[in-house]
Amino acid sequence: ETQPPVTNLSVSVENLCTVIWTWDPPEGASPNCTLWYFSHFDNKQDKKIAPETHRSKEVPLNERICLQVGSQCSTSESDNPSILVEKCTPPPEGDPESAVTELQCVWHNLSYMKCTWLPGRNASPDTNYTLYYWHSSLGKILQCEDIYREGQHIGCSFALTNLKDSSFEQHSVQIVVKDNAGKIRPSFNIVPLTSHVKPDPPHIKRLFFQNGNLYVQWKNPQNFYSRCLSYQVEVNNSQTETNDIFYVEEAKCQNSEFEGNLEGTICFMVPSVLPDTLNTVRIRVRTNKLCYEDDKLWSNWSQAMSIGENTDPTFYISMLLATPVIVAGAIIVLLLYLKRLKIIIFPPIPDPGKIFKEMFGDQNDDTLHWKKYDIYEKQTKEETDSVVLIENLKRASQ
């Protein structure tokens, strides 16, 4: 039998983003019927059948949210409920283009939450923004006081450590950003405490070599269990000039060197590392799916620590500076002694024809000149001897 619809359906908002619908039982319901209430949100999402005359939902109020409720006599979804009655939240007031955009919040090391956003397209440049936040461990809504600017982004940070219990899987932080003058449209966000968690970087405690392997020992950031973190170890070798990255899901070392270590200290063995070169190690961590929904936010890299011997760079620097000087000097010497060097490397080959000509009477101009001079001297001597001979003959005849 179809029951009458519920009455006095109303909606209200608590805190910042907690929406509560309440209603009264239907009038004229059958006395033989144990009333159950069937409800769902827009597009038939989150269907629920329960005996309570209220329902709540934590939802960002950036748009209208509607709930439909009907009554029925069983817990079966196939049962025909009464006529569904609908009630919606009012949409936020203001120009949608004035609301802030890219509103994001990150929980840093389970200690403080940092939210950033960009101004809306139609927002005035001199808008004074205000961020309000609430979570279940607070008695009232609080205002974030630490507003700052980073380039085009605007941000605010607030402490987030005093939760009622360590099991925060069902907790979240409700955020709203607006201006006190009411000139921009409010922007809402809900940050589950199981996501958007960014740990601090770990601290490397010790490095040492053993059996050709490099052992790395570090301490996790505070507030985290080791089982809730995944690791990334980067090893930079000075000889190969390569960065080897190791993804570590479970860090353990079976080594006596680590016996008696402090609680929270983790170990990882890097295989096949050259001990005769300088090895630089750094580590970063992130949350894993074992404890958190989000596993995409890596911490910053830890402070680097090195082990091994680095080759003295003085010799290489000296050679680097001396090489151009040596090359320049060699070029100058080659230019000055190029001809002599050419003769030494490529000596001239004697001309056999010239040698034979000199040996077998091939006279040049100088030889002919001296030959003519000898003939002239001989003729002069012969003429002188003839004159002397004639004179002697004449004297003898007298």
C-alpha positions in Angstrom: 0.0 0.0 0.0 1.4 3.4 -1.0 1.8 5.7 2.0 1.2 9.5 2.0 4.3 11.8 1.5 6.4 13.2 4.3 5.6 16.6 5.7 7.5 19.7 6.8 10.7 18.9 4.8 13.3 21.6 5.6 17.0 22.1 5.0 19.7 23.9 7.1 23.4 24.4 7.0 25.7 23.8 10.0 29.3 24.7 10.4 30.5 25.6 6.9 29.5 22.7 4.6 27.3 20.3 6.7 23.8 20.3 5.1 20.9 18.8 7.2 17.5 17.8 5.9 14.7 17.1 8.4 11.0 16.1 8.0 8.0 14.9 9.8 6.2 11.5 9.4 3.4 11.5 6.8 -0.2 12.3 7.9 -2.7 9.5 7.7 -0.2 6.7 7.4 -1.5 3.1 7.8 -1.3 2.0 11.5 -0.1 -1.4 10.4 2.9 0.1 8.6 6.4 0.5 10.1 7.6 3.6 8.3 10.9 3.7 6.5 12.1 6.7 4.5 13.6 6.4 1.1 15.9 9.4 0.0 18.4 10.2 -2.6 20.2 13.3 -4.0 20.2 14.7 -7.5 20.4 12.1 -10.3 19.4 9.4 -7.9 22.8 9.4 -6.2 23.4 8.0 -2.7 20.1 6.1 -2.2 19.3 5.4 1.4 16.4 3.7 3.3 16.4 4.4 7.0 13.9 5.0 9.8 15.4 8.4 10.9 13.5 11.5 9.9 16.7 13.4 9.0 19.6 13.1 6.7 22.9 15.1 6.5 25.7 15.4 4.0 29.0 17.1 4.0 29.2 18.8 0.6 30.8 22.0 -0.8 28.1 24.5 -1.3 29.3 25.9 -4.6 26.0 24.9 -6.3 22.5 24.0 -5.3 22.1 20.6 -3.6 18.7 18.8 -3.6 17.3 15.9 -1.6 14.1 13.9 -2.4 12.4 12.0 0.4 9.5 9.5 0.4 7.9 7.1 2.9 7.3 3.3 2.6 6.5 0.3 4.7 9.6 -1.9 4.1 13.3 -1.7 3.6 13.1 -3.0 0.1 14.2 -0.7 -2.7 11.7 -2.4 -5.0 8.8 -1.2 -2.8 6.9 1.7 -4.2 7.5 4.7 -1.9 5.2 7.6 -1.5 5.3 10.7 -3.7 8.8 12.1 -3.3 9.1 15.5 -1.7 12.2 17.7 -2.7 14.1 20.4 -0.9 17.2 22.2 -2.1 19.8 24.4 -0.7 19.9 28.0 -2.0 22.8 28.6 -4.5 25.6 30.9 -3.3 25.0 34.6 -3.7 27.2 36.7 -6.0 28.7 36.7 -9.5 30.1 33.2 -10.2 33.0 34.9 -12.1 34.1 36.7 -8.9 34.6 33.5 -6.9 38.2 32.4 -6.3 39.5 29.6 -8.5 41.9 26.6 -8.1 41.2 26.5 -4.3 43.6 23.7 -3.1 44.6 22.7 0.4 47.6 20.4 1.5 48.1 18.9 4.9 51.8 19.3 5.6 53.4 16.7 7.8 50.1 16.3 9.7 51.0 19.5 11.4 49.5 22.4 9.4 47.3 22.9 6.4 48.2 25.3 3.6 45.5 26.5 1.2 46.1 28.5 -2.0 43.8 30.0 -4.6 43.7 32.4 -7.5 41.5 35.5 -7.6 38.3 35.3 -9.7 38.1 36.8 -13.1 35.7 39.6 -12.1 37.1 40.2 -8.6 38.6 43.6 -7.8 42.5 43.6 -7.4 42.2 45.2 -4.0 39.8 42.4 -2.6 40.7 41.5 1.0 40.2 37.7 1.2 39.3 35.8 4.3 39.5 32.0 4.9 37.4 30.2 7.4 37.9 26.6 8.4 36.2 24.0 10.6 36.7 20.3 11.6 35.2 18.0 14.1 37.8 18.7 16.8 36.9 22.4 16.9 34.2 23.9 18.9 33.6 26.7 16.5 34.5 28.1 13.1 37.9 29.7 13.0 39.4 32.3 10.8 42.9 31.9 9.2 45.1 34.8 10.1 48.2 34.1 8.1 47.2 35.4 4.6 50.1 35.9 2.2 50.8 36.2 -1.5 53.0 34.1 -3.7 53.1 35.6 -7.2 49.6 35.4 -8.6 48.5 32.9 -5.9 47.1 33.9 -2.5 47.4 31.5 0.4 46.8 31.0 4.1 48.2 28.5 6.6 46.7 27.2 9.9 47.7 24.7 12.5 46.1 21.3 12.3 47.3 18.8 14.9 44.8 18.6 17.8 42.4 16.0 16.5 40.3 14.1 19.0 41.6 10.7 18.0 44.3 9.2 15.8 41.8 7.5 13.6 40.9 10.4 11.3 39.6 8.3 8.3 36.1 9.8 8.6 37.3 13.4 9.3 37.6 16.3 7.0 38.3 20.0 7.0 35.6 22.4 5.7 37.0 25.5 4.0 35.3 28.7 2.7 37.1 31.7 1.1 35.2 35.0 0.7 35.5 38.6 1.5 33.9 40.4 4.4 32.4 43.1 2.1 30.3 40.5 0.3 31.5 41.6 -3.2 32.6 38.2 -4.3 30.9 34.8 -4.4 32.0 32.5 -1.6 34.0 29.4 -2.6 33.8 26.2 -0.6 36.1 23.1 -0.3 36.1 20.0 1.7 39.5 18.4 2.3 39.4 14.7 3.6 42.2 14.1 6.1 43.2 10.9 4.2 44.2 12.8 1.1 46.4 15.8 0.1 49.0 14.9 2.8 52.6 15.9 2.1 55.3 14.6 4.6 58.4 16.5 5.5 61.7 15.1 4.0 63.4 12.4 5.9 66.8 12.8 7.6 69.7 10.6 6.5 71.6 9.3 9.6 74.3 7.1 8.1 76.0 5.6 5.0 78.5 2.8 4.8 79.8 0.2 2.4 79.8 -3.6 2.9 80.4 -6.4 0.5 80.1 -4.2 -2.5 76.7 -2.7 -1.4 75.8 0.7 -0.1 73.7 0.8 3.1 71.5 3.9 3.7 70.0 4.6 7.1 67.5 7.4 7.6 64.8 8.6 10.0 61.3 9.1 8.9 59.5 12.5 9.4 57.6 12.8 12.6 53.9 11.9 12.9 54.1 9.1 10.4 54.2 5.3 10.7 56.8 3.5 8.5 54.1 1.3 7.1 52.2 4.3 5.8 55.1 5.7 3.7 56.8 4.8 0.4 60.3 5.9 -0.4 62.5 7.0 -3.3 66.3 6.8 -2.9 68.5 8.7 -5.4 72.3 7.8 -5.7 74.6 10.0 -7.8 77.9 8.6 -8.8 80.7 11.0 -9.6 82.4 8.7 -12.1 79.4 7.6 -14.1 77.6 11.0 -13.7 74.3 9.2 -13.5 71.4 9.4 -11.1 70.1 6.0 -10.1 66.6 6.1 -8.5 65.3 3.2 -6.4 61.6 3.0 -5.5 61.2 1.4 -2.1 57.8 0.2 -0.7 59.2 -1.6 2.3 62.6 -0.6 3.6 64.5 -3.2 5.7 68.1 -4.3 6.0 69.2 -7.7 7.4 72.5 -6.4 8.8 74.1 -6.5 12.2 75.3 -2.9 11.8 71.7 -1.7 12.4 71.0 -3.6 15.6 70.0 -1.4 18.4 68.9 1.5 16.2 66.4 4.1 17.4 62.8 3.5 16.7 61.7 5.0 13.4 65.0 4.5 11.7 64.8 2.9 8.3 67.4 1.1 6.2 67.8 0.3 2.5 70.6 -1.5 0.7 71.7 -0.1 -2.7 73.3 -2.9 -4.7 76.5 -2.7 -6.8 77.8 0.7 -5.9 81.4 1.7 -6.7 83.2 2.4 -3.4 86.2 4.1 -4.9 84.2 7.0 -6.2 82.1 9.7 -4.6 78.4 8.6 -4.1 75.9 11.2 -3.1 72.5 10.0 -1.6 69.2 11.8 -1.0 65.7 10.5 -0.1 62.1 11.6 -0.4 58.9 10.0 0.8 55.2 10.0 0.2 52.1 8.5 1.8 50.8 5.2 0.4 47.4 3.6 -0.2 47.8 1.4 2.9 46.9 4.4 5.2 45.9 7.2 2.9 43.8 7.7 -0.3 46.3 10.0 -1.9 49.8 8.8 -2.9 50.9 11.6 -5.3 52.4 14.2 -3.1 56.2 13.6 -2.6 58.0 15.4 0.1 61.0 17.6 -0.7 64.3 15.9 -1.1 66.3 15.4 2.0 69.7 16.9 2.7 72.2 15.1 0.6 74.9 13.0 2.2 78.1 11.7 0.4 80.4 8.7 0.9 83.5 7.6 -0.9 86.5 9.4 -2.3 86.3 12.1 -4.9 89.1 12.5 -7.4 91.2 15.6 -6.7 90.0 18.2 -9.3 93.2 20.3 -9.0 95.1 18.2 -11.5 92.3 18.3 -14.0 91.9 22.1 -13.6 95.6 22.6 -14.0 95.6 20.5 -17.2 92.6 22.4 -18.4 94.3 25.7 -18.0 97.8 24.6 -19.2 96.5 22.9 -22.4 95.7 26.1 -24.3 99.1 27.6 -23.3 101.0 24.5 -24.5 99.0 24.4 -27.8 99.7 28.1 -28.4 103.4 27.7 -27.8 103.6 24.7 -30.1 101.9 26.7 -32.9 104.4 29.6 -32.5 107.4 27.2 -32.6 106.0 25.6 -35.7 105.5 28.9 -37.4 109.1 30.0 -36.6 110.8 26.8 -37.5 108.5 25.6 -40.2 111.1 25.9 -43.0 113.8 24.2 -41.0 111.4 21.6 -39.9 110.4 21.0 -43.5 113.9 20.5 -44.5 114.6 18.1 -41.7 111.4 16.1 -42.4 111.7 16.4 -46.2 115.4 16.8 -47.2 116.2 17.8 -50.8 116.9 15.1 -53.3 120.2 15.6 -55.3 120.0 16.2 -59.1 122.1 13.5 -60.8 122.1 15.4 -64.1 123.8 18.4 -62.5 126.5 16.3 -60.9 127.4 14.6 -64.2 127.5 18.0 -66.0 130.0 19.3 -63.5 132.1 16.2 -63.8 132.3 16.0 -67.6 132.9 19.5 -68.7 129.7 21.3 -68.8 131.1 24.7 -68.3 129.3 27.6 -66.9 130.2 31.3 -67.5 132.8 31.5 -64.7 134.7 28.4 -66.1 134.9 29.9 -69.6 136.1 33.2 -68.2 139.1 31.6 -66.4 139.8 29.4 -69.4 140.1 32.5 -71.7 142.4 34.1 -69.1 144.8 31.1 -69.2 145.0 31.3 -73.1 145.8 35.0 -73.0 148.6 34.4 -70.5 150.1 31.6 -72.6 150.1 33.8 -75.7 151.7 36.7 -73.9 154.4 34.4 -72.6 155.1 32.9 -76.0 155.3 36.4 -77.6 157.8 37.5 -74.9 159.9 34.4 -75.4 160.0 35.1 -79.2 161.2 38.7 -78.7 163.9 37.6 -76.3 165.1 34.9 -78.7 165.4 37.3 -81.6 167.3 39.8 -79.6 169.7 37.1 -78.5 170.2 36.0 -82.1 171.0 39.6 -83.2 173.6 40.0 -80.5 175.2 36.7 -81.4 175.5 37.7 -85.0 177.2 41.0 -84.2 
